[in-house]
Amino acid sequence: MINIICPIITLVMSGKIFQHILKKYNHANQHRCYSLKRNAKKLKSCIVGGGPAGFYTAQRLLRRNSEILVDIFDKLPVPFGLVRFGVAPDHPEVKNVINTFTQTANRYSDRCRFLGNVEVGKDVSISQLLESYDIVVFSHGAESDRKLNIPGENSDGVYSAREFVGWYNGLPEFSHLAPDLSKESAIILGHGNVALDIARLLLMPVDELAKTDICQHALDVVAASKVQHVHIVGRRGPLQTAFTIKEFREMTKLPNVESHICLEDSKTSIMEEYERLARPRRRITDLMLKMADNPTVSKSSNKSWSLEFLLTPLEVLTENGHASAVRFAKNKLEGKEIDSQKAVVTDEVVDLQSNLVIRSIGYQTLPIGDGNVIPFDDKTYTIPNHYGRVLNHKGVYCSGWAKRGPVGVIAGTMTDAFETADSVIEDIESGVIKPSTSCIKDITESLLHEGISVVDFNEWENINEEEMRRGDKVGKPREKIINVHEMIRIAKSLDS
């Protein structure tokens, strides 16, 4: 009998099946150990949101306190939030921060869990979190976007940047979008980095785009695009743009694409203010002036883009319910200080023709849950806080866009998240926050009882491996899985 079994054991142990069983075994024991630790009188914390703010907050907490336990909730089965779904496909260097987050999850696997596919406010209530954890941090980002509130805004062919970016980056809720790129022009409303990301994607060579992690469904549409010109339009002037020099310079270097910087009505004011400009603003302004005086001209392509200022959208004009143009009012700036100058509309109007209109005027945080348990400021769209401490709620904190609003880059999110984590540590060290004296049941037990397919970090790695395998077949870093049910199937599958 032994002679029969041993070859089978040898065969299994030498193959992929054994590696996967061993991985599952270690994984199961890891979480069993975690559960035992949770019964000890240790501080139990959870972070709502598995994006950069959530992971940076977790990283800081785990590094600074060796006793704290951290659960990271995300409503999707995959982590990393806007790093995965918001960063431009041709900016892989920005996504390298995922390596840091992965190291955090693996290094502290005995004290940190990722609980994906769990929507707070639906699958688990905020009240349950407050009862189950000593510390609750809200880092859920901005799940909506600002509106123009003008006629025609809800017409076919009008998209928010969040929708459009989510579509090409594989955000499941927008994978069904079918933007019409069959006409020659597109209009992007806004002068931020996201606006430039979208314009660059519409104009860059398809063979370069095909080497990125853009989703295949989006690549197919962009490859067949007839868009030749992109209008990038803002309400204020060239000294109030929100994009950074890196993104602006990338636009000016697109191969075989003409650039047009429309400074006709702004040069005088620029020169008047030039000496007072801060260095980052001066660098952008210098490049604008250079491009305005020496516009790029390409004989080998008829693609182009224009940066246009002092235009306020009044109405999206339509034909048969579909966008056909945007009517703008020309503006003038009022106010002495550059940053606080306001755009005031004049009686002069201008129409720009396009059946594709993308508003890129900012994201917007929403109240979490029913909005009654955790305070929310309807004017700033943030959770009222003091250095990340939610006002009048001991043990409750916030970080990232939920804390300060949807502004800034990932480096700013890190600084913000660290500030919140430091506030938590201060409250622990001062005795404001103490471990619960009652034995709290592990919240995953109730989630499993409710039939929620919780996806942990090891199971996310199954998804990650499959995406990279699919990408490798077509010469891409990864081919993102865009269906939640497929994500869960692969996460839980022994064959992935």
C-alpha positions in Angstrom: 0.0 0.0 0.0 2.8 2.3 0.9 4.5 1.7 -2.5 1.3 2.8 -4.2 0.7 6.0 -2.2 4.3 7.3 -2.2 4.5 7.8 -6.0 1.2 9.6 -5.9 2.4 11.9 -3.0 5.7 12.5 -4.9 3.8 13.4 -8.1 1.4 15.8 -6.3 4.1 17.4 -4.2 6.2 18.1 -7.3 3.4 19.8 -9.2 1.4 23.0 -9.2 -1.5 21.3 -7.3 0.7 20.8 -4.2 1.9 24.4 -4.4 -1.7 25.7 -4.5 -2.8 23.4 -1.7 0.1 24.5 0.4 -0.7 28.1 -0.3 -4.3 27.5 0.8 -3.2 25.6 3.9 -0.8 28.4 5.0 -3.5 30.9 4.2 -6.1 29.1 6.3 -3.7 28.8 9.2 -2.7 32.4 8.9 -6.3 33.5 9.4 -6.9 31.0 12.2 -3.9 32.6 14.0 -5.3 36.0 13.4 -8.7 35.0 14.8 -7.0 33.7 18.0 -5.2 37.0 18.4 -8.4 38.9 18.0 -9.7 37.3 21.2 -6.8 38.8 23.1 -7.1 42.3 24.5 -5.6 43.9 21.5 -6.7 47.0 19.7 -8.9 46.1 16.8 -9.1 48.6 14.0 -10.7 48.7 10.6 -10.3 50.9 7.6 -13.2 51.5 5.1 -11.7 51.7 1.7 -8.8 49.8 0.2 -7.4 52.6 -1.9 -4.1 54.6 -1.4 -5.5 56.4 1.7 -6.6 53.2 3.3 -3.3 51.3 2.7 -1.1 54.2 3.7 -3.1 54.6 6.9 -2.8 50.9 7.6 1.0 51.0 6.8 1.6 53.7 9.3 -0.6 52.1 12.0 1.1 48.7 11.7 4.6 50.2 11.7 4.1 52.4 14.7 2.1 50.0 16.9 3.1 46.4 17.1 -0.1 45.3 18.9 -2.8 46.8 16.6 -4.9 44.7 14.3 -6.1 46.1 11.0 -8.9 45.0 8.7 -9.2 46.8 5.4 -12.7 46.7 3.8 -13.4 47.4 0.1 -16.6 47.0 -1.8 -14.8 45.4 -4.8 -12.9 42.1 -4.7 -9.7 43.9 -5.7 -7.7 46.4 -3.7 -5.9 49.7 -4.5 -8.8 51.9 -5.5 -7.8 54.9 -7.7 -4.3 53.5 -8.2 -5.9 50.7 -10.2 -8.9 52.5 -11.6 -7.8 56.1 -11.8 -4.2 56.3 -12.8 -3.6 56.7 -16.6 -2.7 53.4 -18.4 0.5 55.0 -19.7 1.7 56.0 -16.2 2.9 52.6 -14.9 5.5 54.4 -12.7 2.7 55.9 -10.6 1.2 52.5 -10.1 4.4 51.2 -8.6 3.0 52.2 -5.2 1.0 49.0 -5.4 4.2 47.2 -4.7 4.5 49.1 -1.4 0.9 48.2 -0.5 1.5 44.6 -1.3 4.6 44.5 0.9 2.5 46.0 3.7 -0.2 43.3 3.3 2.4 40.5 3.2 4.8 41.7 5.9 2.0 42.3 8.4 -0.2 39.4 7.3 -0.5 38.2 10.9 -2.1 41.5 11.9 -3.6 42.9 8.7 -6.4 41.5 6.6 -7.9 42.7 3.3 -11.7 42.0 3.2 -12.8 42.6 -0.4 -16.2 42.4 -1.9 -17.7 43.8 1.3 -19.7 47.0 0.9 -19.9 49.0 4.2 -23.5 50.3 4.6 -24.9 47.3 2.7 -23.2 44.1 3.6 -22.1 45.4 7.0 -23.5 48.4 8.8 -21.5 51.2 10.3 -23.1 50.4 13.6 -21.7 46.9 13.4 -18.2 48.3 12.7 -18.5 50.6 15.7 -19.5 47.7 17.9 -16.8 45.3 16.5 -13.8 47.6 16.4 -12.0 49.9 18.8 -10.9 52.2 15.9 -12.8 52.9 12.6 -11.1 54.9 9.9 -13.1 56.1 6.9 -11.0 56.2 3.7 -13.6 55.5 1.1 -12.6 58.3 -1.3 -15.0 60.1 -3.7 -17.6 57.9 -5.4 -19.4 60.6 -7.3 -18.5 63.6 -9.4 -19.4 67.3 -9.6 -22.1 68.3 -12.0 -22.3 71.3 -14.3 -26.1 71.7 -13.7 -26.7 73.0 -17.2 -29.3 72.0 -19.8 -28.4 69.0 -21.9 -25.8 67.7 -19.4 -27.6 64.3 -19.1 -27.8 63.8 -22.9 -26.2 60.8 -24.6 -22.6 61.5 -25.4 -21.9 63.4 -22.2 -19.8 61.7 -19.6 -18.1 62.5 -16.4 -14.3 61.9 -16.2 -15.0 59.4 -13.5 -17.2 57.4 -15.9 -14.8 57.7 -18.8 -11.6 56.9 -16.9 -13.4 54.0 -15.1 -14.4 52.7 -18.5 -10.9 52.5 -19.9 -9.4 51.4 -16.6 -11.7 48.5 -15.9 -14.0 49.8 -13.1 -16.8 47.2 -13.2 -19.7 49.7 -12.9 -18.6 51.5 -16.1 -17.5 48.6 -18.2 -20.8 48.8 -20.1 -20.1 52.3 -21.4 -20.0 52.6 -25.2 -18.7 56.1 -26.0 -19.1 57.2 -29.6 -15.7 58.2 -31.0 -16.9 58.3 -34.6 -16.8 62.1 -35.0 -13.8 64.3 -35.5 -13.8 66.4 -32.3 -14.1 65.9 -28.5 -14.6 68.5 -25.8 -13.1 68.1 -22.3 -14.3 70.5 -19.7 -11.7 71.1 -17.1 -8.0 72.0 -16.8 -6.7 69.4 -14.3 -4.5 66.3 -14.7 -7.4 64.0 -15.4 -8.5 66.2 -18.3 -5.0 65.9 -19.8 -4.9 62.2 -19.2 -8.2 61.7 -21.2 -7.0 64.0 -24.0 -3.7 62.2 -24.2 -5.4 58.8 -24.4 -7.6 60.0 -27.2 -4.6 61.3 -29.2 -1.7 59.0 -28.5 -0.5 56.3 -30.9 -2.6 53.2 -30.6 0.4 50.9 -30.8 1.8 52.6 -27.6 -1.5 52.4 -25.9 -1.7 48.7 -26.7 1.4 48.1 -24.5 -0.3 49.5 -21.4 -2.9 47.9 -19.1 -5.8 49.7 -20.8 -8.8 47.3 -20.9 -9.2 45.5 -24.2 -12.8 46.7 -24.7 -11.6 50.3 -24.5 -8.5 49.8 -26.6 -10.8 48.4 -29.4 -12.9 51.5 -29.3 -10.0 53.9 -29.2 -8.2 52.1 -32.0 -11.3 52.7 -34.2 -11.6 56.3 -33.1 -12.2 59.1 -35.6 -11.4 61.8 -33.1 -8.9 64.3 -34.7 -9.1 67.3 -32.4 -9.6 67.6 -28.6 -10.7 70.9 -27.1 -9.6 71.2 -23.5 -11.6 74.1 -22.0 -11.6 75.9 -18.7 -13.5 78.7 -17.1 -10.6 80.7 -15.8 -7.3 81.8 -17.3 -3.9 80.2 -18.0 -2.6 81.2 -14.5 -5.3 79.2 -12.8 -4.9 75.8 -14.5 -4.8 72.8 -12.1 -2.6 70.4 -14.1 1.0 69.9 -13.3 4.0 70.4 -15.5 4.6 66.7 -16.1 1.2 66.1 -17.6 1.3 69.3 -19.6 4.7 68.5 -21.0 3.5 65.1 -22.1 0.7 66.7 -24.1 3.2 68.9 -25.9 5.3 65.9 -26.9 2.6 63.6 -28.3 4.1 62.3 -31.6 2.5 63.7 -34.8 0.0 65.8 -32.9 -0.3 69.6 -33.2 -0.6 71.7 -30.0 -2.5 75.0 -29.8 -2.4 77.2 -26.7 -4.9 79.9 -27.0 -3.4 82.9 -25.1 -4.7 85.7 -27.3 -6.8 87.3 -24.5 -4.4 86.5 -21.7 -0.9 87.5 -22.6 -1.1 91.0 -21.1 -2.3 89.7 -17.7 0.3 86.9 -17.8 3.2 89.4 -18.2 1.8 91.7 -15.5 1.8 88.8 -13.0 4.8 86.8 -14.2 7.4 88.1 -11.7 5.1 87.1 -8.8 4.5 83.6 -9.9 5.7 80.7 -7.8 8.3 78.5 -9.4 5.9 75.6 -10.3 3.4 78.0 -11.9 6.2 79.8 -13.7 7.4 76.6 -15.3 4.0 75.8 -16.6 3.5 79.4 -17.8 6.9 79.4 -19.6 5.9 76.3 -21.5 2.6 77.8 -22.4 4.2 80.9 -23.7 6.7 78.9 -25.7 4.0 76.7 -27.2 1.7 79.7 -28.0 4.6 81.5 -29.9 5.8 78.3 -31.6 2.9 75.9 -32.0 3.8 72.4 -33.0 2.9 71.6 -36.6 2.9 68.1 -38.0 2.8 67.2 -41.7 2.3 63.5 -41.0 -0.9 63.7 -38.9 -4.0 65.7 -38.7 -4.5 65.1 -35.0 -4.4 68.2 -32.7 -5.5 69.6 -29.4 -6.2 73.0 -28.1 -6.0 74.5 -24.6 -8.8 77.1 -24.3 -9.5 79.6 -21.5 -12.2 81.9 -20.1 -15.2 79.9 -21.3 -18.1 78.9 -19.1 -20.4 76.1 -20.5 -24.0 77.3 -20.7 -25.7 74.4 -22.4 -25.0 71.1 -24.2 -26.8 71.4 -27.5 -28.4 68.2 -28.8 -29.7 66.5 -31.9 -32.2 63.7 -31.3 -31.2 63.5 -27.7 -27.4 63.2 -28.4 -24.8 65.9 -27.7 -23.9 67.9 -30.8 -22.2 71.0 -29.4 -21.5 73.0 -26.3 -22.5 76.6 -26.0 -20.1 78.7 -23.9 -20.1 82.2 -22.5 -16.9 84.1 -22.8 -15.6 85.2 -19.4 -13.5 87.9 -17.8 -11.6 87.5 -14.6 -12.2 89.7 -11.6 -10.2 90.0 -8.4 -6.6 91.0 -7.5 -5.1 87.8 -6.3 -4.4 85.2 -9.0 -5.6 82.2 -7.2 -8.8 83.7 -6.0 -9.8 85.5 -9.3 -13.3 84.6 -10.3 -14.6 84.0 -13.8 -17.5 86.4 -14.7 -19.6 85.6 -17.7 -20.1 88.2 -20.4 -22.8 88.5 -23.1 -20.6 87.0 -25.8 -21.2 83.3 -26.6 -19.5 80.8 -28.8 -20.4 77.2 -29.8 -18.0 74.4 -30.1 -19.2 71.4 -32.2 -18.7 67.9 -30.7 -20.8 64.8 -30.0 -18.4 63.7 -27.2 -18.4 65.9 -24.1 -16.5 64.9 -21.0 -16.7 67.0 -17.8 -13.6 66.8 -15.8 -14.4 69.3 -13.0 -13.8 67.2 -10.0 -14.8 64.2 -8.0 -17.2 64.3 -5.0 -17.3 62.3 -1.8 -20.7 61.0 -0.7 -22.0 60.3 2.9 -21.3 56.7 3.8 -24.2 54.5 4.9 -27.4 56.4 5.6 -25.5 59.5 6.4 -26.9 59.7 9.9 -24.3 57.8 11.9 -21.2 59.6 10.6 -21.3 63.4 10.2 -20.9 64.8 6.7 -20.5 68.4 5.5 -22.7 68.9 2.5 -20.8 72.1 1.5 -17.3 70.7 1.5 -18.3 67.1 0.8 -16.0 65.9 3.6 -16.3 64.3 7.0 -15.8 67.1 9.6 -12.5 66.3 11.4 -9.6 67.6 13.3 -6.3 66.1 12.1 -8.3 63.1 11.0 -10.3 62.7 14.2 -14.0 62.7 13.3 -15.6 65.5 15.4 -17.6 64.3 18.5 -16.9 60.6 17.7 -14.3 59.0 19.8 -12.4 56.2 18.1 -13.6 57.3 14.6 -11.2 58.8 12.1 -11.0 59.7 8.4 -8.2 60.0 5.8 -7.8 60.8 2.1 -10.5 62.4 0.0 -13.2 61.7 2.6 -11.1 63.9 5.0 -9.8 66.7 2.8 -11.8 66.6 -0.4 -10.9 65.2 -3.8 -7.7 67.1 -4.5 -4.0 66.4 -4.8 -1.8 63.5 -6.0 -0.9 60.2 -4.4 2.1 61.7 -2.5 -0.3 64.2 -0.8 -2.6 61.3 0.1 0.3 59.6 1.8 1.0 62.6 3.9 -2.6 63.0 4.8 -3.0 59.3 5.7 0.1 59.4 7.9 -1.4 62.4 9.7 -4.5 60.5 10.5 -2.6 57.4 11.6 -0.5 59.6 13.9 -3.6 61.0 15.5 -4.8 57.4 16.1 -1.4 56.5 17.7 -1.5 59.7 19.9 -4.9 58.7 21.1 -3.8 55.2 21.9 -0.7 56.4 23.8 -2.6 59.0 25.7 -5.2 56.4 26.8 -8.1 58.0 24.9 -8.5 54.7 22.9 -8.3 51.4 24.8 -8.9 47.8 23.9 -12.5 46.7 24.4 -13.1 44.8 27.6 -15.7 42.6 26.0 -14.9 39.7 23.7 -16.0 40.8 20.3 -16.9 38.2 17.7 -14.8 38.4 14.5 -17.0 40.3 12.0 -16.1 37.8 9.2 -18.2 35.2 11.0 -21.4 37.3 10.4 -20.3 38.1 6.8 -20.0 34.4 6.1 -23.3 33.7 7.8 -24.9 36.3 5.5 -23.4 34.5 2.4 -20.9 37.3 1.5 -18.0 36.0 -0.5 -15.2 37.8 1.2 -12.1 38.0 -0.9 -8.9 38.2 1.2 -5.4 39.3 0.0 -4.2 35.9 -1.0 -7.3 35.4 -3.1 -6.7 38.8 -4.7 -3.3 37.5 -5.6 -5.1 34.7 -7.6 -6.9 37.5 -9.6 -3.6 39.4 -10.0 -1.8 36.3 -11.3 -4.6 35.6 -13.8 -4.7 39.2 -15.0 -0.9 39.2 -15.6 -1.2 35.8 -17.4 -3.8 37.1 -19.7 -1.8 40.3 -20.3 1.3 38.4 -21.1 -0.5 36.6 -23.9 -1.1 39.9 -25.7 2.0 41.9 -24.7 0.5 43.9 -21.9 1.3 44.2 -18.2 -2.1 42.8 -17.4 -5.5 42.4 -18.8 -7.9 43.5 -16.1 -10.9 41.4 -15.2 -13.9 43.7 -15.3 -16.7 41.4 -14.1 -17.1 41.1 -10.3 -18.5 37.6 -10.5 -15.6 36.5 -12.6 -13.2 38.1 -10.1 -14.8 36.1 -7.2 -14.8 32.9 -9.2 -11.0 33.2 -10.0 -10.3 34.3 -6.4 -11.9 31.2 -5.0 -10.7 28.8 -7.7 -8.1 26.1 -7.1 -7.3 26.2 -10.8 -6.3 29.8 -11.0 
